[in-house]
Amino acid sequence: MTPARCFAPLPLLALFLLAGCPEERPEAVVRPPPRPPQAMLSAGAQNQPDVLTVARPSGPEWFGIYLGGRKVGWTKSQLATELRDGRNVLVLRSEMLMRVNVAGKTVERTQSEERVYEARPGGRLLSFRAAFGGDGGDRVVTGTCSSRERCTAAIDAPGGGREERTLEGVTETADLADGVRLAAARRTVVRGRQIEFMKLRVRDQEDAFARRERVAGAGVQAEVSVVEEREIGDRMPVVYRVADDGRVVDVSYGNAIVSRPETEERAKTLDTVDLFALGRVALPRALPRTVPAAITYQIEGLPPAFDRASPRQKVVRDAKGGPALLTVTARAPAAADPAKDTPLARAKDGARPEDLAATAEVDADAPAVQRLARETAGNAPGAYAAAKLLAARVYRTLEKAYGASHDRASDVLAAGKGDCTEHAVLTVALARALGIPARQVYGLVYARYEDGQDALYWHAWVEVRSAGEWIDVDPIFDQTVADATHVALGSGSQVDVVGLLGSLKVTGVEVKER
């Protein structure tokens, strides 16, 4: 387990979970607080362990990753000082592998990272390297950081040339390299702005001591420190239990995701896991895909933090703590009237920068993406009219395929195939290439497969903005208005939806077709 940053498997788990998303087929009828100025420890931490002296196991640490009690992967990590170019540096190395079955096919992802810091408390990040392989595509990210909170990164992919990006506001320091153990030892909070390599973005990271807790095992009881790790704005933390000698006893995320320390041999022994069966939420009846319609789900296990109130989706809870009533209403948007559709030339007016940005994942500035966007919808009169053309183009262009994933929109376009995540990321990139605010949405959608079980499956789709509202569009189902079987749980970078795996249960549904 990487001891120093957000539970490393989460982005991979999110992508794997969404790799099991349904497709169109005959049988499938808090605003974050201001960012801290630098990586920091809260006050009162004098004469306590620092990142160089805090207790930690010697040698690499191996952990098995369990999903619903079945092992789907492993991690290995080590933090140590080294001599490079005549000076001491602190180096964090980690490796990760995850493997599941999706639609009868085994898919696997690997990731390795190296972060190099000045070898002192609060030492700044000097350089980094991350390599990705398997499902999602092979690529290597390398970079160096200056003293002005700026890092330059290069992305290299086989046969894909080199892409360079600049990351601003990076305050990642050596303290974040072991933030969990520092927070546990000092009973404090460790914060900073850290690079996340999969999407190549800067995130506000926090490791916070929560409490002392007594745990038991093999007939022995001991006290441990509980540390909660999250990206600021996350609705569910990763929970670490750390012994006083620095051992991480276990890591949990929601009810179904657990990571435990193991020997190398045991950690690498994986189970065969059917992600479709493991991730779905069973339904008591079939659901229609008609629009307009409203569907109310009686749902257990949904934390209030995940109530995603919008004109499309509302949650009602009873004061006694019973099941939540979540209603999704699908209807034609105001922008369906051409007179109300925001003119394409003004689509970006008033939009948040993050809903328009070209990123390492949503590379809307890639020449091939720009060309396809202009060719498909560059002459559309309005933002929604253009978005409908783009979504339909993605539906027609991409082959529906599982286990053939790519994380960057330009790579998806080149490969010409993928599942819901590929359809979504390419549609978002095409929309942003035309200046249309767009973002990915994560949640659940109805499907029925060969086993006849009506269920909600993990899914990704798209929101575009026009006429002052966000409009749900699903390019893998060829829906210019996503039907009411789409239950949204998060958007943008909110991979914390993975923590709901194994927690949700739908005990009733009510359908009102309009």
Secondary structure as GFF3:
##gff-version 3
##sequence-region A 1 514
A	DSSP	alpha_helix	9	19	.	.	.	ID=ss1
A	DSSP	beta_strand	40	41	.	.	.	ID=ss2
A	DSSP	beta_strand	61	67	.	.	.	ID=ss3
A	DSSP	beta_strand	70	84	.	.	.	ID=ss4
A	DSSP	beta_strand	87	102	.	.	.	ID=ss5
A	DSSP	beta_strand	105	118	.	.	.	ID=ss6
A	DSSP	beta_strand	125	134	.	.	.	ID=ss7
A	DSSP	beta_strand	139	145	.	.	.	ID=ss8
A	DSSP	beta_strand	150	156	.	.	.	ID=ss9
A	DSSP	beta_strand	162	168	.	.	.	ID=ss10
A	DSSP	three_ten_helix	174	178	.	.	.	ID=ss11
A	DSSP	alpha_helix	179	186	.	.	.	ID=ss12
A	DSSP	beta_strand	189	196	.	.	.	ID=ss13
A	DSSP	beta_strand	201	217	.	.	.	ID=ss14
A	DSSP	beta_strand	220	231	.	.	.	ID=ss15
A	DSSP	beta_strand	238	242	.	.	.	ID=ss16
A	DSSP	beta_strand	248	253	.	.	.	ID=ss17
A	DSSP	beta_strand	257	261	.	.	.	ID=ss18
A	DSSP	alpha_helix	264	267	.	.	.	ID=ss19
A	DSSP	alpha_helix	275	279	.	.	.	ID=ss20
A	DSSP	beta_strand	281	282	.	.	.	ID=ss21
A	DSSP	beta_strand	293	300	.	.	.	ID=ss22
A	DSSP	three_ten_helix	304	306	.	.	.	ID=ss23
A	DSSP	beta_strand	313	316	.	.	.	ID=ss24
A	DSSP	beta_strand	324	330	.	.	.	ID=ss25
A	DSSP	three_ten_helix	334	336	.	.	.	ID=ss26
A	DSSP	three_ten_helix	344	346	.	.	.	ID=ss27
A	DSSP	three_ten_helix	353	355	.	.	.	ID=ss28
A	DSSP	alpha_helix	367	377	.	.	.	ID=ss29
A	DSSP	alpha_helix	383	397	.	.	.	ID=ss30
A	DSSP	beta_strand	399	400	.	.	.	ID=ss31
A	DSSP	alpha_helix	409	415	.	.	.	ID=ss32
A	DSSP	beta_strand	417	418	.	.	.	ID=ss33
A	DSSP	alpha_helix	420	433	.	.	.	ID=ss34
A	DSSP	beta_strand	438	448	.	.	.	ID=ss35
A	DSSP	beta_strand	454	466	.	.	.	ID=ss36
A	DSSP	beta_strand	469	473	.	.	.	ID=ss37
A	DSSP	beta_strand	487	491	.	.	.	ID=ss38
A	DSSP	three_ten_helix	495	500	.	.	.	ID=ss39
A	DSSP	beta_strand	505	513	.	.	.	ID=ss40
###
